[in-house]
Amino acid sequence: MIENEKVKKILYGGDYNPEQWPEDTWEEDMRLLKLAHIDVVTLNVFSWASLQPDENTYCFEKLDKIMELVRKHGLKVCLATSTGAHPAWMARKYPDILRTEFNGMRRKFGGRHNSCPNSPTYRKYSVRLAARLAERYKGYENIVAWHISNEYGGECYCENCERAFRVWLKDRYKTIDEWNRAWNNSFWGHTMYDWEDAVLPNMLSEHFASDRTMFQGISLDYRRFNSDSILECCKLEYDALKAVTPDIPVTTNMMGAYKALDYQKWAKELDFVSWDNYPSNEDSAASIAFRHDLMRGVKQGKPFALMEQTPSVTNWLPYNALKRPGVMRLWSYQAVAHGADTVMFFQMKRSIGACEKYHGAVIDHVGNENTRVFREVAALGAELEVLEDRILGARTPAKAAIYFDWENWWAIEYSAGPSVSLHYVDEVLRYYTAFHSLNIPVDLIGAEDDLDPYRIVVAPVMYMVKDGYDEKLRSFVQNGGSFLTTFFSGYVDKNDLVTVGGYPGKLRDILGIWVEEEDALPDGVTNSFVYNGVTYPAELVCDLLHTETAVSYCGYESDFYKGMPVITENSFGKGNAYYVATASNEEFYKHFLQDLCKKAGIEPSVNTPEGVEAAWRENAKGTFLFLLNHTDKEQEVEMSFNGTELIHRSDYKQGDILLLAAKDVAILQKD
């Protein structure tokens, strides 16, 4: 949430790049943006080359004109620092700024995200530009947020990074003996004698593919280091901005379930979370909602800003299909339903050249308001004005949580087994999708988040158990909580070293089981099990486990481990811990979680037809139910409370039938 007294409604707008157009077109742009009910623009995202044409010269004249223009027309500004792409002269004069690829290839100038995060040149000039921007525009009362760089990401394997990696390792491990222990360097003669012995893990050293490494501990630490290095660049700009404009909130736009950066760590360093939502037409409603909830979750449940989405079409997919009529509105409200306090687009106006010239925009190449997309954007803008500030700051009232951890993700997908088909996000989505289909709100939480608000915590494939997290789970279950985890859980510590004494390691007493072996099933090969009278497939991985204090619900139906437990429950203190020893289909997860939720006293507060999503938000102004029809036909929802539909100002009583047209949305405030 942009916590700013200047914000009185859900902000509506997005990226505007007038510097790419003749100045005599700007006034017409203002007319069109006002017609579309746009009230905020993100400026200056990729202007570094024009702002700083050489080492000592800064040219703000054009940006001054743009800032005055939007202020004159009553637009709020999210002002970017422009450091997402460095100028050509900088690469020519200071080649240390250029990245080195995973295969050891040194980049030349071009593209974006081509700045080494450990380059002294990049850090010097990016921070200097941020400070100058803050000084120049600190008096503009319409600036509601700072936007650092743009979609940070990527990796670098240059000499700067290798030197910085050695410093990072020394800070982390303190002694060479501890470093050797943490990486298990007695394996394959990797014993280190000096910090200078450390090299970056890539195709020149430890890797035989980008995601296949011979030394998981080394590659895992590089992931941590790279995320930390890029975060340090962001923090340096953050500090420069805050030194001049302490009251203006600062963010950078994230990218959902983006593997390279540990957003749980990043979110701590930002005033609010913002992110860019670019699903394909084939993505499920649950997978889109998952990414929204993940972005809400990295900031402990606080509302976020939807910084970018396309109003119509992307430009990078193999098949860049249009958003069908109504889908832009539907997905915008879905973001709001899951915690967004802004609805923003990339972009306001289509560029005429380079790779984004066919990416969607509010103002198309035709340059007028007579397009389907413009009409849809304007209609949504008018609706958001009707909502005013009612929903701002509202939170999701979840009693169920899913544990999600970036370091666990990295470790699982670097693991030399059990299966190349095991993907962390896919396994999390299996459980998230079940909650979503049951209309049960769920938070995505990390290792540092409090478990007390929840009745159920699900941790799919919790391969890595971080220091002390088993104690947190032990206390949660002993005090009456329900904990569920799955195959390939509890195997290693934070350094990817196996916890000996039997899987699932430190979780063994909580779960009351011992996992002896794991069988990886090739794609297309399945076993099966019967749960509550229904036969379900066992896929991907099958644990061969023994119950100790747990009880078994069901067993495998074939192979030499026929009859061995698939689902177990262990009473532990006042609570219960569950283990699911395999992967299955969507019907199983919905069936199983419905039973667990009922047992834990969690019931959906509204029942909807399949394809109609229900989501809740609450604040001091009230409780709000969002109903989102993702289907292509009209749907009926029976009201479970008295309330007012806020978009059309219609009153409903309990038992009334609310009709939702195809791709339609209703927002109800509970009486």
C-alpha positions in Angstrom: 0.0 0.0 0.0 1.2 3.5 -0.8 0.8 5.0 2.6 0.5 8.6 1.6 -2.1 11.2 2.7 -2.3 12.3 -1.0 -3.9 9.0 -1.9 -7.6 9.1 -1.5 -8.6 6.2 -3.8 -7.3 3.2 -5.7 -4.7 4.8 -7.9 -5.2 4.2 -11.6 -2.6 4.7 -14.3 0.9 3.4 -15.2 4.0 3.9 -17.2 4.1 7.0 -19.4 7.1 7.8 -21.6 6.5 11.2 -23.3 10.2 11.6 -23.9 9.8 9.1 -26.7 7.3 11.4 -28.5 7.4 15.0 -30.0 6.4 17.6 -27.4 3.5 18.7 -29.6 1.7 15.4 -28.9 1.8 15.7 -25.1 -1.3 17.9 -24.6 -3.4 15.4 -26.6 -2.0 12.6 -24.4 -3.2 14.6 -21.3 -6.7 14.9 -22.8 -6.9 11.2 -23.5 -5.5 10.2 -20.0 -8.1 12.4 -18.3 -10.8 10.8 -20.5 -9.7 7.4 -19.3 -9.9 8.5 -15.7 -6.1 8.1 -15.2 -4.9 9.8 -12.1 -1.2 8.6 -11.7 1.7 8.1 -14.1 5.0 6.4 -13.6 7.7 8.6 -15.2 11.4 8.4 -16.0 11.8 4.6 -16.0 14.4 4.4 -18.8 15.8 7.9 -19.1 19.3 7.6 -17.7 20.9 8.1 -21.2 19.1 11.4 -21.8 19.5 12.6 -18.2 23.2 12.0 -18.1 24.9 12.3 -21.6 28.4 12.2 -20.1 30.2 11.7 -16.8 29.7 15.3 -15.5 26.6 16.6 -17.3 23.0 16.2 -16.2 20.2 17.4 -18.4 16.8 17.6 -16.6 15.1 20.2 -18.9 12.9 17.7 -20.7 11.9 15.9 -17.5 11.2 19.3 -15.9 8.7 20.0 -18.7 7.1 16.6 -18.2 6.8 17.0 -14.5 5.2 20.4 -14.9 2.9 19.1 -17.6 1.5 16.3 -15.4 1.2 18.5 -12.4 -0.7 21.1 -14.4 -3.2 18.4 -15.4 -3.7 17.1 -11.9 -1.8 13.8 -12.2 0.0 12.2 -9.4 3.5 10.8 -10.1 5.4 7.6 -9.3 8.8 8.9 -10.1 11.4 6.3 -11.2 15.2 6.7 -10.7 15.9 5.5 -14.3 18.7 3.2 -13.3 17.4 0.0 -15.1 19.6 0.6 -18.1 23.0 2.4 -18.1 24.1 4.8 -20.8 26.3 3.7 -23.7 29.1 6.1 -22.8 29.4 4.5 -19.4 29.9 1.0 -20.9 32.5 2.4 -23.3 34.4 4.2 -20.6 34.0 1.8 -17.7 33.6 -1.8 -19.0 33.5 -3.1 -15.5 29.8 -2.1 -15.5 29.0 -4.9 -18.0 27.8 -8.3 -16.9 29.4 -11.7 -17.6 27.0 -14.5 -18.5 26.7 -17.9 -16.9 28.9 -19.4 -19.6 31.7 -16.9 -19.0 30.8 -14.6 -22.0 31.3 -10.9 -21.3 28.5 -8.8 -22.5 28.7 -5.6 -24.6 26.4 -2.6 -24.3 22.8 -3.3 -25.1 19.6 -4.7 -23.8 18.7 -3.9 -20.2 19.6 -5.6 -16.8 23.1 -5.5 -18.2 24.7 -3.7 -15.2 26.9 -5.7 -12.9 25.5 -5.3 -9.3 29.0 -5.3 -7.9 30.4 -2.8 -10.3 31.8 0.2 -8.4 30.9 2.3 -11.5 27.2 1.2 -11.5 26.9 1.8 -7.7 28.5 5.2 -7.9 26.5 6.7 -10.8 23.2 5.1 -10.0 23.2 6.4 -6.5 24.4 9.8 -7.7 21.5 10.0 -10.2 18.9 9.0 -7.5 20.2 11.7 -5.2 20.1 14.4 -7.9 16.5 13.4 -8.8 15.4 13.6 -5.2 17.0 17.1 -4.8 15.5 18.4 -8.0 11.9 17.2 -7.5 11.6 17.2 -3.7 9.2 20.1 -3.9 6.6 18.4 -6.1 3.6 17.7 -3.9 2.1 15.3 -6.5 4.9 12.7 -6.1 3.3 9.8 -4.3 6.1 7.3 -4.6 9.7 6.6 -5.7 10.2 3.7 -8.1 13.8 2.4 -8.0 15.2 1.0 -11.2 12.9 -1.5 -13.0 12.3 -5.2 -12.6 15.6 -6.1 -11.0 16.9 -9.5 -12.0 19.5 -11.6 -13.7 23.0 -12.7 -12.6 26.6 -11.8 -13.2 29.7 -13.9 -13.1 32.5 -11.3 -13.5 35.6 -10.6 -11.6 33.8 -7.9 -9.5 31.3 -10.5 -8.4 33.9 -13.1 -7.6 35.8 -10.7 -5.4 32.6 -9.6 -3.7 31.5 -13.2 -3.3 34.7 -13.9 -1.3 33.9 -11.0 1.0 30.3 -12.3 1.4 31.5 -15.8 2.3 34.0 -14.5 4.9 31.2 -12.4 6.5 28.8 -15.4 6.5 31.2 -18.1 7.7 33.9 -16.2 9.7 36.4 -19.0 9.5 37.7 -21.2 6.7 37.0 -24.4 8.8 33.3 -23.4 9.1 33.2 -22.6 5.4 34.6 -26.0 4.5 32.1 -27.7 6.9 29.1 -25.9 5.5 30.0 -26.8 1.9 31.1 -30.3 2.8 34.3 -29.6 1.0 35.9 -32.9 1.9 33.8 -34.3 -1.0 35.8 -34.5 -4.3 38.8 -32.8 -2.8 37.2 -29.3 -2.6 39.0 -28.3 0.7 39.6 -24.5 0.7 42.8 -23.1 2.2 42.2 -19.4 1.6 39.2 -17.1 0.8 40.8 -16.5 -2.5 40.2 -20.1 -3.4 36.4 -19.4 -3.9 35.3 -19.2 -7.5 31.8 -18.5 -8.8 29.8 -21.6 -9.7 29.0 -21.6 -13.4 29.8 -23.4 -16.6 33.5 -22.7 -15.9 33.5 -24.5 -12.6 30.7 -26.4 -10.8 27.8 -26.6 -13.3 27.1 -28.9 -16.2 23.8 -27.0 -16.9 22.2 -23.9 -15.6 20.1 -25.8 -13.1 22.4 -28.8 -12.5 25.4 -28.4 -10.2 28.0 -30.8 -8.7 28.1 -28.8 -5.5 24.7 -27.7 -4.2 26.1 -25.8 -1.2 28.3 -23.6 -3.4 25.5 -22.9 -6.0 23.0 -22.3 -3.2 25.3 -19.7 -1.6 25.8 -18.0 -5.0 22.0 -17.6 -5.3 21.9 -16.0 -1.9 24.9 -13.8 -2.7 23.4 -12.6 -6.1 20.1 -11.7 -4.5 21.9 -9.8 -1.7 24.2 -8.0 -4.2 21.3 -6.7 -6.3 19.4 -5.8 -3.2 22.4 -3.8 -2.0 22.2 -1.7 -5.1 18.5 -1.1 -4.4 19.2 -0.2 -0.8 21.9 2.4 -1.8 19.4 4.2 -4.0 16.7 3.9 -1.3 19.0 5.6 1.2 19.9 8.4 -1.2 16.2 9.1 -1.9 15.2 8.9 1.8 18.0 11.3 2.8 16.3 14.0 0.8 12.6 13.0 0.7 12.0 11.0 3.9 8.2 11.2 3.7 7.8 9.8 0.2 7.5 6.0 0.2 9.9 4.0 -2.0 9.4 0.7 -3.9 10.7 -1.3 -6.8 8.6 -3.5 -9.0 8.8 -7.2 -8.3 7.8 -10.0 -10.6 5.7 -12.5 -8.5 7.2 -16.0 -8.2 10.5 -14.8 -9.7 13.2 -17.4 -8.8 16.4 -15.2 -8.8 15.6 -12.8 -6.0 14.5 -13.6 -2.4 11.6 -11.2 -2.2 10.9 -12.1 1.4 14.3 -10.5 2.2 13.8 -7.7 -0.3 10.4 -6.7 1.1 11.9 -5.7 4.4 13.9 -3.0 2.7 11.0 -1.3 0.9 8.2 0.9 2.1 5.7 -1.1 0.2 5.7 -3.9 -2.3 4.8 -3.4 -5.9 4.7 -6.0 -8.7 4.1 -6.6 -12.4 1.4 -9.1 -13.3 1.6 -10.6 -16.8 -0.3 -13.9 -17.0 -1.1 -15.6 -20.3 -4.6 -16.3 -21.3 -3.9 -20.0 -20.5 -3.0 -19.3 -16.8 -5.6 -20.5 -14.3 -7.4 -18.0 -12.1 -5.7 -19.8 -9.1 -2.2 -19.4 -10.5 -2.8 -15.6 -11.0 -4.3 -15.3 -7.5 -1.3 -17.2 -6.1 1.2 -14.7 -7.3 -0.9 -11.8 -5.9 -1.0 -13.5 -2.5 2.7 -14.2 -2.6 3.4 -10.5 -3.2 1.0 -9.7 -0.4 2.7 -12.3 1.8 6.3 -11.1 1.5 5.2 -7.9 3.3 3.4 -9.7 6.1 0.0 -9.4 4.6 0.1 -5.6 3.8 -1.6 -4.4 0.6 0.6 -4.0 -2.4 0.7 -1.9 -5.6 -0.2 -3.5 -8.9 2.5 -1.5 -10.8 2.2 -3.0 -14.2 -0.2 -5.2 -16.3 -1.1 -5.0 -20.0 -4.4 -3.5 -20.9 -4.6 -5.8 -23.9 -1.6 -7.8 -25.1 2.0 -8.7 -24.2 4.9 -8.8 -26.7 7.1 -11.6 -25.5 5.0 -14.8 -25.4 5.2 -17.3 -28.3 1.5 -16.4 -29.2 0.6 -12.9 -28.0 -3.2 -13.3 -27.7 -5.4 -10.4 -26.8 -7.1 -10.2 -23.5 -10.7 -10.9 -24.4 -13.4 -8.3 -23.6 -13.9 -8.0 -19.9 -10.7 -9.8 -18.9 -8.6 -6.7 -18.2 -11.4 -5.5 -15.8 -11.7 -9.0 -14.3 -8.0 -9.4 -13.7 -7.7 -5.9 -12.4 -10.3 -6.5 -9.8 -8.8 -9.9 -9.0 -5.6 -8.0 -8.0 -7.6 -5.7 -5.8 -9.4 -8.7 -4.3 -6.1 -10.1 -3.2 -4.6 -7.0 -1.8 -3.8 -4.4 -4.5 -4.4 -0.7 -3.6 -3.5 0.4 -7.2 -4.4 -0.7 -10.7 -1.7 0.4 -13.1 -0.6 -0.5 -16.6 2.4 -0.8 -18.8 1.9 1.3 -20.8 0.0 4.6 -21.3 1.1 5.0 -25.0 2.5 2.5 -27.4 6.1 3.1 -28.6 6.8 3.2 -32.3 10.0 1.2 -32.2 12.0 -1.7 -30.7 10.7 -4.8 -29.0 7.7 -3.3 -27.0 6.1 -1.4 -29.9 3.3 -4.0 -30.1 2.9 -4.4 -26.4 -0.6 -3.1 -25.3 -1.3 0.4 -24.2 -4.1 2.7 -23.2 -3.4 5.0 -26.1 -2.8 2.9 -29.3 -0.9 3.8 -32.4 -4.1 5.3 -33.9 -3.8 8.0 -31.2 -7.4 8.4 -30.2 -10.1 7.2 -27.9 -11.9 5.1 -30.5 -10.6 1.7 -29.6 -12.1 -1.2 -27.6 -9.2 -1.2 -25.2 -9.5 2.5 -24.5 -13.2 2.2 -23.8 -12.6 -0.7 -21.4 -9.9 1.3 -19.6 -12.1 4.3 -19.3 -15.0 2.3 -18.0 -12.9 0.7 -15.3 -11.4 4.1 -14.3 -14.9 5.4 -13.8 -15.8 2.5 -11.5 -12.7 2.9 -9.4 -13.8 6.5 -8.8 -17.1 5.2 -7.5 -15.3 2.9 -5.0 -13.4 6.0 -3.6 -11.2 4.9 -0.6 -13.4 2.2 0.9 -11.1 -0.7 0.3 -7.7 1.1 0.8 -5.6 -0.7 3.4 -7.9 -3.7 3.7 -6.3 -7.0 4.6 -7.2 -10.6 3.9 -8.7 -12.5 6.9 -6.9 -15.8 6.4 -6.9 -18.7 8.9 -4.9 -20.9 6.6 -1.3 -20.4 5.4 1.1 -21.9 2.9 4.8 -21.8 3.7 6.9 -20.5 0.8 10.7 -20.0 0.9 13.1 -18.9 -1.8 16.1 -20.7 -0.4 14.1 -23.9 -0.2 13.1 -23.4 -3.8 16.7 -23.0 -4.9 17.9 -26.0 -2.9 15.1 -28.3 -4.2 15.8 -27.5 -7.8 19.6 -27.8 -7.4 19.2 -31.2 -5.7 20.7 -34.2 -7.4 17.4 -36.1 -7.1 14.8 -37.4 -6.7 13.3 -36.2 -10.0 14.0 -33.6 -12.7 10.2 -33.1 -12.9 10.0 -31.9 -9.3 9.4 -28.2 -9.4 8.8 -26.3 -6.1 6.2 -23.7 -7.3 4.2 -26.5 -9.1 3.9 -28.4 -5.8 2.9 -25.3 -3.8 0.3 -24.5 -6.5 -1.3 -27.9 -6.1 -2.2 -27.0 -2.5 -2.9 -23.3 -3.2 -5.3 -24.2 -6.0 -7.3 -26.5 -3.7 -7.7 -23.6 -1.1 -8.7 -21.3 -4.0 -11.3 -23.6 -5.4 -12.8 -24.0 -1.9 -13.0 -20.2 -1.5 -10.8 -20.4 1.6 -8.5 -17.3 2.0 -4.8 -18.3 2.4 -1.7 -16.3 3.2 1.7 -17.1 1.7 4.2 -16.9 4.6 7.9 -17.2 5.2 10.1 -18.6 8.0 10.0 -15.4 10.0 6.3 -15.0 10.0 4.1 -15.6 13.1 2.0 -18.8 13.0 -0.4 -17.8 15.7 -3.1 -16.3 13.4 -3.5 -19.6 11.6 -5.3 -22.9 12.2 -3.7 -24.7 9.3 -0.2 -24.3 7.9 0.8 -26.3 4.8 4.4 -26.6 3.8 4.7 -28.5 0.5 8.1 -30.1 -0.2 9.8 -28.4 2.8 13.1 -29.9 1.9 15.2 -27.4 3.9 14.4 -26.8 7.5 15.9 -23.5 8.6 17.5 -23.0 12.0 14.7 -23.0 14.6 11.8 -23.4 12.2 11.1 -27.0 13.5 10.7 -25.5 17.0 8.2 -22.9 15.6 6.2 -25.7 14.0 6.5 -27.9 17.1 5.0 -25.2 19.2 2.3 -24.4 16.7 1.1 -28.0 16.6 1.4 -28.6 20.3 -0.8 -25.6 20.9 -3.6 -26.9 18.7 -2.6 -26.1 15.1 -2.7 -28.4 12.1 0.5 -28.8 10.1 0.7 -30.5 6.7 3.8 -31.3 4.7 4.8 -33.7 1.9 7.3 -36.0 0.4 10.9 -34.7 0.2 10.5 -32.6 3.4 12.9 -32.3 6.4 15.9 -33.6 4.6 18.5 -30.8 4.9 19.6 -27.8 6.9 20.2 -24.3 5.6 23.5 -25.3 4.0 21.9 -28.2 2.1 23.6 -30.7 4.4 21.5 -33.8 5.2 20.1 -34.1 8.7 21.2 -37.7 9.6 19.1 -40.0 11.8 16.3 -40.6 9.4 14.0 -38.5 7.2 12.2 -36.2 7.7 15.0 -35.1 10.1 13.9 -32.5 12.6 10.3 -32.9 11.7 10.3 -36.7 12.5 8.7 -36.4 16.0 6.1 -33.9 14.9 5.0 -36.1 12.0 5.5 -39.4 13.8 7.0 -41.2 10.7 10.2 -42.5 9.3 10.8 -42.2 5.5 13.1 -45.0 4.5 13.2 -44.5 0.7 11.8 -42.4 -2.2 10.8 -43.8 -5.6 10.8 -41.3 -8.5 8.2 -42.1 -11.1 8.9 -41.1 -14.7 6.4 -38.9 -16.5 3.3 -41.0 -17.4 4.0 -43.7 -14.7 1.6 -43.8 -11.7 0.8 -45.8 -8.6 -2.5 -45.2 -6.8 -4.2 -45.0 -3.4 -7.7 -44.9 -2.1 -8.7 -42.0 0.2 -12.2 -42.0 1.7 -13.5 -44.4 -0.9 -12.1 -42.6 -4.0 -9.1 -43.9 -6.0 -6.5 -41.2 -6.8 -3.2 -41.4 -8.7 0.2 -41.4 -7.0 2.6 -39.5 -9.2 6.1 -38.0 -9.4 7.5 -39.3 -6.1 6.4 -42.1 -3.8 7.8 -42.1 -0.3 8.3 -45.5 1.3 7.6 -44.6 5.0 6.9 -46.3 8.3 4.5 -45.0 11.0 6.0 -44.5 14.4 3.4 -42.5 16.4 1.3 -41.6 13.4 -1.7 -43.4 12.0 -2.1 -44.3 8.3 -5.2 -43.3 6.3 -4.4 -45.3 3.2 -1.6 -47.2 1.3 -0.2 -47.7 -2.2 -2.1 -50.1 -4.3 0.8 -51.6 -6.3 4.5 -52.2 -6.7 6.7 -53.8 -4.1 5.7 -51.2 -1.6 2.0 -52.0 -1.9 0.2 -51.2 1.4 2.9 -48.7 2.7 1.3 -45.5 4.0 0.5 -42.6 1.7 -1.3 -40.2 4.1 -0.6 -40.1 7.8 -1.8 -38.1 10.8 0.0 -37.7 14.0 -1.6 -36.3 17.2 1.0 -34.1 18.8 0.1 -32.1 21.9 -3.3 -30.4 21.2 -2.8 -30.4 17.4 -2.2 -32.7 14.5 0.5 -33.1 11.8 -0.2 -34.6 8.4 2.1 -36.1 5.8 1.3 -36.7 2.1 3.9 -39.1 0.7 3.2 -38.5 -3.0 1.8 -36.1 -5.6 -1.7 -36.6 -6.9 -4.4 -34.8 -9.0 -6.4 -31.7 -8.4 -9.5 -33.6 -7.2 -7.5 -35.2 -4.4 -6.1 -32.0 -3.0 -9.5 -30.4 -3.0 -11.0 -33.4 -1.2 -8.2 -33.7 1.3 -8.0 -30.0 2.2 -11.7 -29.7 2.5 -11.6 -32.5 5.1 -8.7 -30.9 7.0 -10.3 -27.4 6.9 -13.6 -28.8 8.3 -11.7 -30.5 11.1 -9.9 -27.3 11.9 -13.1 -25.3 11.9 -12.4 -23.4 8.7 -15.5 -23.2 6.5 -15.9 -21.1 3.3 -18.2 -18.2 4.1 -19.7 -18.3 0.6 -20.4 -21.1 -1.8 -20.0 -20.3 -5.5 -20.3 -22.2 -8.8 -17.1 -23.6 -10.3 -15.1 -20.9 -12.0 -16.5 -18.1 -9.7 -13.8 -16.9 -7.3 -14.6 -15.4 -3.9 -12.1 -13.3 -2.0 -12.3 -11.2 1.2 -10.7 -8.0 2.4 -11.3 -6.2 5.7 -10.5 -2.7 7.1 -11.9 -0.2 9.5 -14.6 0.7 6.9 -16.0 -2.8 6.6 -15.8 -6.3 5.3 -15.7 -6.7 1.5 -16.5 -9.8 -0.6 -15.2 -9.9 -4.2 -17.0 -12.3 -6.6 -15.2 -12.8 -9.9 -16.7 -14.9 -12.7 -13.8 -16.4 -14.7 -16.2 -18.4 -16.9 -17.8 -17.5 -20.2 -21.3 -17.8 -19.0 -23.6 -16.1 -16.5 -23.4 -17.5 -13.0 -25.7 -17.4 -9.9 -24.4 -16.9 -6.4 -26.7 -17.2 -3.4 -26.0 -14.5 -0.9 -24.9 -15.7 2.6 -25.3 -12.2 4.2 -27.0 -8.8 3.8 -24.9 -6.3 1.9 -24.5 -3.7 -0.7 -22.9 -4.2 -4.1 -20.5 -1.2 -4.4 -20.1 -0.9 -8.2 -23.8 -0.7 -9.1 -25.1 0.3 -5.6 -27.5 -2.6 -5.3 -28.7 -4.0 -2.0 -28.9 -7.8 -1.3 -30.3 -9.8 1.5 -29.2 -13.3 2.7 -30.7 -15.9 0.4 -31.0 -13.5 -2.6 -29.5 -14.6 -5.9 -26.8 -12.4 -7.4 -26.3 -12.8 -11.2 -22.8 -12.5 -12.5 -22.4 -12.1 -16.3 -19.5 -13.8 -18.0 -16.2 -12.3 -16.9 -18.2 -10.0 -14.5 -17.3 -8.8 -11.0 -19.3 -7.8 -7.9 -17.9 -6.2 -4.8 -20.2 -6.5 -1.7 -19.8 -4.6 1.5 -21.2 -6.7 4.4 -23.9 -4.9 6.5 
